[in-house]
Amino acid sequence: MRPPGVPSFSAVVLAAGASSRLGTPKQLVRMEGEPLVSRAARVANESGARSVIVVTGASSEAVAEALGGARVRLAFNAGWAEGPGTSIRTGVEALLADASRPREEPAVLMLCDQPFVSPEHLRALAEHVTRGHAASASDYGGDGGFGVPAAFAAELLPELLALSGQQGAKPVLMRHRARLALVPFAEGLLDIDTPADLERLGLSRP
């Protein structure tokens, strides 16, 4: 249920990668006993997102099992090995196929391996778009740049559908830099790619 005053938005959680550098599915890595993919889905739901879509690919059955009874819709990306662009496209396609989705509803794009994302941060991203920005992105601070989680106005969803292969959402954000809002999120750089990242963040293998 969406809290009072929270704008209508949907969330897409990208959880399709093979985690080759990590050597184990990062979706299933545990933080305080909770799989990261389950944590991401929970945060998205707690943010008040009207709908939460989790894009799966590699280890899809294990990821679905880790989600348990979470209030999400699964979207399987058969082309997950081609790169994140295909997962973004799969998630947006699932959003647009939702007959109950308000036509002008923005979408928030997030990863499953940024464990410090909060419901409040996702809401802030969505609110900037509903106030007239074309998109909003997480500002990592310093020279870290900006990126996901990010929110996109409905008018930009066709551009996300055009992504492919190794393309992420950054080119779309850059094209609309003049109408891009930035929301501070220094913890966005704390993601999980290698065994050293697990040790640094105190996370455990599945």
C-alpha positions in Angstrom: 0.0 0.0 0.0 1.4 3.4 -1.0 1.8 5.8 1.9 -0.1 9.1 1.8 1.6 11.7 -0.4 3.8 9.3 -2.2 3.5 9.6 -6.0 2.5 6.6 -8.1 5.6 4.9 -9.5 6.9 1.4 -10.4 10.2 -0.1 -9.6 12.4 -2.4 -11.7 15.0 -4.5 -9.9 17.8 -5.8 -12.1 18.9 -9.2 -10.8 19.8 -11.2 -14.0 23.6 -11.2 -14.1 25.9 -14.2 -13.6 28.3 -12.5 -11.1 31.3 -14.0 -12.9 33.9 -11.9 -10.9 32.3 -12.8 -7.6 32.2 -16.5 -8.3 28.7 -16.9 -6.7 25.3 -15.3 -7.5 25.4 -11.8 -6.0 21.6 -11.9 -5.9 21.9 -14.5 -3.2 24.6 -12.9 -1.1 23.3 -12.3 2.4 23.3 -9.1 4.4 22.1 -9.6 8.0 20.8 -13.0 6.9 18.7 -11.6 4.0 19.5 -12.3 0.3 20.3 -9.1 -1.5 17.6 -9.7 -4.1 15.0 -10.1 -1.4 16.4 -7.0 0.4 16.1 -4.9 -2.8 12.5 -6.1 -3.4 11.6 -5.3 0.2 13.0 -1.8 0.0 11.2 -1.2 -3.3 7.9 -2.3 -1.7 8.5 -0.2 1.5 9.2 2.8 -0.7 5.5 2.7 -1.8 6.1 1.6 -5.3 2.8 0.6 -6.9 4.4 -2.3 -8.7 7.8 -4.0 -8.3 9.3 -6.1 -11.1 12.4 -8.2 -10.6 14.3 -9.1 -13.8 15.9 -12.5 -13.5 18.3 -14.4 -15.8 21.2 -16.4 -14.5 20.3 -18.6 -11.5 16.6 -17.6 -12.1 15.2 -20.5 -10.1 17.3 -19.8 -7.1 16.6 -16.1 -7.3 12.8 -16.7 -7.4 13.1 -19.0 -4.4 15.1 -16.4 -2.5 12.3 -13.9 -3.1 9.8 -16.2 -1.4 6.5 -14.6 -1.0 7.6 -11.0 -1.8 5.1 -8.8 -3.6 6.9 -8.7 -6.9 6.4 -9.8 -10.5 9.2 -11.7 -12.2 10.3 -11.0 -15.7 12.8 -13.5 -17.2 15.4 -12.1 -19.5 16.4 -14.9 -21.9 19.2 -12.7 -23.3 20.7 -11.9 -19.9 24.2 -13.0 -21.0 24.3 -10.2 -23.6 24.4 -7.5 -21.0 22.4 -5.1 -18.8 20.7 -3.4 -21.6 18.6 -6.4 -22.3 17.6 -6.6 -18.7 16.5 -3.0 -18.6 14.5 -3.6 -21.8 12.9 -6.7 -20.3 11.9 -4.8 -17.1 10.4 -1.9 -19.0 8.5 -4.2 -21.4 7.0 -5.9 -18.3 6.0 -2.5 -16.9 4.3 -1.4 -20.1 2.4 -4.7 -20.4 0.7 -3.9 -17.0 -2.8 -2.9 -17.9 -3.3 -1.3 -14.5 -0.3 1.0 -14.9 -1.2 4.7 -15.0 -0.1 6.1 -18.4 2.2 8.8 -17.0 3.7 6.8 -14.2 7.5 7.1 -13.8 9.7 4.1 -13.3 12.6 3.7 -10.9 15.5 1.5 -12.0 17.6 -0.2 -9.3 20.2 -2.9 -8.9 20.1 -5.8 -6.4 23.7 -5.3 -5.3 23.5 -1.8 -3.8 22.6 -2.9 -0.3 22.4 0.6 1.3 19.5 1.9 -0.8 16.6 3.0 1.3 12.9 3.4 0.7 13.3 7.1 1.3 15.9 7.4 -1.5 13.7 5.7 -4.0 10.7 7.9 -3.1 12.9 11.0 -3.5 13.9 9.9 -7.0 10.3 9.3 -8.0 9.1 12.6 -6.5 11.6 14.7 -8.6 10.2 13.2 -11.8 6.6 13.8 -10.8 7.5 17.4 -10.2 8.6 17.9 -13.8 12.1 16.5 -14.2 12.7 14.1 -17.1 14.8 11.9 -14.9 16.5 11.8 -11.5 19.7 9.9 -10.6 21.8 9.0 -7.6 24.7 11.4 -7.0 27.6 9.4 -5.7 29.5 12.5 -4.7 33.1 13.6 -5.4 34.3 12.2 -8.6 32.0 9.2 -8.4 29.6 10.6 -10.9 25.9 9.6 -10.9 23.8 6.7 -11.9 21.3 4.1 -10.5 19.1 4.0 -8.7 17.4 6.4 -11.1 13.9 7.4 -12.0 12.6 8.0 -15.5 9.5 9.9 -16.7 7.1 7.8 -18.8 8.2 9.8 -21.9 11.7 8.3 -21.5 10.7 4.7 -21.3 10.9 4.2 -25.1 14.5 5.2 -24.9 15.1 2.5 -22.3 13.4 0.0 -24.6 16.0 0.8 -27.3 19.0 -0.2 -25.1 20.8 -3.4 -25.9 23.9 -5.4 -25.0 26.3 -3.8 -22.5 24.5 -0.5 -22.6 23.2 0.8 -19.2 20.8 3.6 -18.5 23.6 6.3 -18.3 23.3 7.4 -22.0 19.6 8.1 -21.5 20.4 10.2 -18.4 23.1 12.1 -20.2 20.8 12.9 -23.1 18.4 14.6 -20.7 21.0 16.2 -18.4 19.3 19.6 -18.6 16.2 18.1 -17.0 18.0 15.7 -14.6 17.7 16.0 -10.9 20.5 14.5 -8.7 19.8 13.0 -5.3 22.8 12.4 -2.9 23.7 8.8 -2.4 27.3 8.3 -1.6 26.7 4.7 -0.6 25.8 4.0 -4.3 29.5 3.2 -4.9 29.4 0.4 -2.4 28.3 -2.4 -4.6 29.4 -6.1 -4.8 31.5 -7.3 -7.7 34.4 -9.3 -6.1 35.1 -11.5 -3.0 37.0 -8.5 -1.6 33.8 -6.5 -1.7 32.0 -9.1 0.4 34.7 -8.9 3.0 34.8 -5.1 3.0 31.1 -4.9 3.5 30.8 -7.8 6.0 28.5 -9.8 3.7 28.2 -13.6 3.5 28.0 -16.0 0.6 24.8 -17.9 0.1 
